[in-house]
Amino acid sequence: MARIDQTPFELDILDLSHDGRGVARRDGGKAVFVAGALPGERVTARQTARSRHFDEAVALDVLRASPDRVTPRCPHFGTCGGCALQHLDESVQILAKQRVLLENFERIGHVSPGAVLPPLTGGAWYYRRKGRFSVRRVEKKDRTLVGFRERDPRFVAELHECHTVVPQVGTLIPALSQLVDGMEARRAIPQIEFIVGDATGTFDGLALVFRHLQPLGEGDLAALRAFGERHRVAMYLQPGGVDTVRPLWPEAPSLSFRLAEWDVSLAFRPLDFIQVNGPINALMIARAFELLDLQPADRVLDLFCGLGNFTLPMARRVAAVVGVEGDAGLVARAKENAARNDLANATFHAADLTQDQRGTAWMRQGFDKLLLDPPRSGAIDVLRQLPLDVFGRIVYVSCHPASLARDAGYLVNERGWRLASAGVMDMFPQTAHVESIALFERA
């Protein structure tokens, strides 16, 4: 392992990296990624890691501040790894994400959009409705920590508050730490997942899933039930894989969220994927439909459809929509959601979209338009199989700009499409995560 020099040194910050760190040059041009530094600043830094091609460092003092620097709201900023950009003005954060997207298009896909869409933004705080807290009993501190990982992921940040999670989650962090610390099994609980839907008569919409590595005694179960009742939180247990999740209190909680503009309600289970940011999700759906130019007679194919986040509201606007998803459990719940919303024109299929699907019945149906919302790995496998000439428009929603750029390069340079427009959506304010959307039209 390369030796790390602990001597502080000064740097001029030239750029911002894709993960929100300042970029500088040192020792004949070697790149240094500096946590807590912004472009245009001069900082005193200390090295934290060293490799052949680049070094890593943390800013100790800001000698010349950027005009875009702001005071972070959270007292845990700099230690907790949940946020990387709280020190950067919110209006500049989204422009930095837009630049990352456009640079990826140019560098990876060798394409550029005909137009850059205005960024979709909303509230920058108290937006996160799904996530995972790590749990660790720290004997030296004689307490159990509940929070996100620190910047050094070996450690759990000792959180007393969080300004990015929804309020009913953030206000419970100290109480969760106290709850687990009082349990006999406190050393056997590695994580707590949270997810928030609409409130019901029994609880306030928040569900917590306690992963436990050993069976829980009656005392621990009673403590969890009492916590749920006191705070109106649905409590779940997870002794093994995702299929082992079961409710503890209440006996049959109902989790759902409503998309009011389209009069659609989506029920979900506590470990299902839902979009983290509810208000941005609604704006994203509206933008996707606008870009698709949905018409009443359209037949639309929605790939990587999940619970039907796009599929079901789209069914209110078009003649038919077919959703395809690799997770059979999500497909089953999407079908249930279609039935509960009385949407007979929305049908769903389970299929591994990384494998050859050209022989399936859904692939051979006629469609007018295509919507894609793939995972981080992108959609290149299914794009290579699709008869793309049947579609009038393609809208691609992405959670990873590099995979979108790669797939855009394939669509434009190998399949003859045109990248008509693209833009970013601030699904994760205060973080460096880039969510984006792109429209492809026939050239």
Steps between C-alpha positions, in 0.01 A plus 500: 500500500633844408613714793270792583666831583303671778663839444239764401548667163328768292308442178307701243177321412440488126185294456230290668508121460196284422479402869507858631868538592726782393760416237853642522843427354817435701852366451533560129132472416386199703127525570384546858135454599426720801190441713337822617658725235336691214624631164678836523606449860843482655508259792730342749459124467625176652560185299270207584589250227764457233513302177706494185264715293336731756496594867214571739486770763269690731481879531611628841466876446358712219749778428303648209132410487285451193211747468278191469599365842225493764490389862384137519171463684581163659749483790606155378609621157859405430478187712182333376528360149132555419564843342789643301379843388341680795779759482403592141211736424192303395459690173856411404472133603254423223715682242797286605288189444395628159865547408575140607223375272614702198865403551401132514306534175803652330772281652327160506222514242656751258160666471341825608132581554323730258360688801576504871181471703445732797598311819220354709542622856294506817556526873864441585435369853291233673432314176645150546220250562698177456840393626708285729659584832801301613504385863808430706562442869819692594633366826754781544215752497265266689219575259336378182528725195222529243574704188651510155857391438773756550713618209726219613246219450658286771323716758141595578433871550358586840195697385275709721309650207479483121367774272465295182269222623130574545425649844329195649822306437753765600340575834508129596875441459594557869201293612600215267850502642358482852255226400765270351746573780246366751446172315672174589570446130653843443823348365303290251313783324716631212249728325158663506327577172242777482232577244218754516162492330171673569367502855218263595272479800742269681838661438655809342631336182851415626612136496824374659660165417738362765754255360602260779766229487362296788146423625353775716381427852158595630642802681651640179182430303295677766734800487465522121120475517482768768724730292276455197182570695647803678635662182230370260765319293447167321763256625635211290752224572750356253682191634642401158461597135239734357243219494516469880364850573184485712299759693527517877265793562233556384413152377416606143629851427399658170775690317422716199554841341274701275575676172221755524535653153416165340263369770720194560598331825794258516521242778845368588691281745762642735805389298354584157663762282320833492644833390672666796366850441119513476456856363775456238352165405172669408686765297705229330190305395343815356818583305530146364143513374558841344811376318321188381222723364241249615188470286173316581560236231862423602629157600805545724766255618636574851817305576640461854154605620525397868172547684355695208621846599477616137281222361188558706469879466583458130204264469274797580625672181547231233322206339734235645827474687710189563740496795793257519714445811756245615380471859202262503382632837484856368311377194245323721444819698483707181219274379324542835542877472349497151198312632451721805512809274264338246754529217433208269711654222821459704653151478824371652759230431796368697818464291876524545576790268870418489415176316363435151126579503440505124281190514260635761142597419536851646803575284299423185210729584470823308600819681517868419734624774756368748580600859811368675590538869787252549730441801852644514627244248280656231295349219755404234407129502131553428564786256704263284200265478216744443357568154558871553358605165146441630527780756432864426670624818719363778521657846782374721501569876841442654653478846857477364627750239781277375267215403255744341785653300616158382147400397445837331814442297361164390159642405648794308816360346390141431122509469451838335296682766539864600551618860238775484524624859626407844513647848553428868256452786597575859372175651777507765575861609816555706657189344703456183254245359385592147153399380419590142253459215552495123283505189601315185328558167546339162770676303 
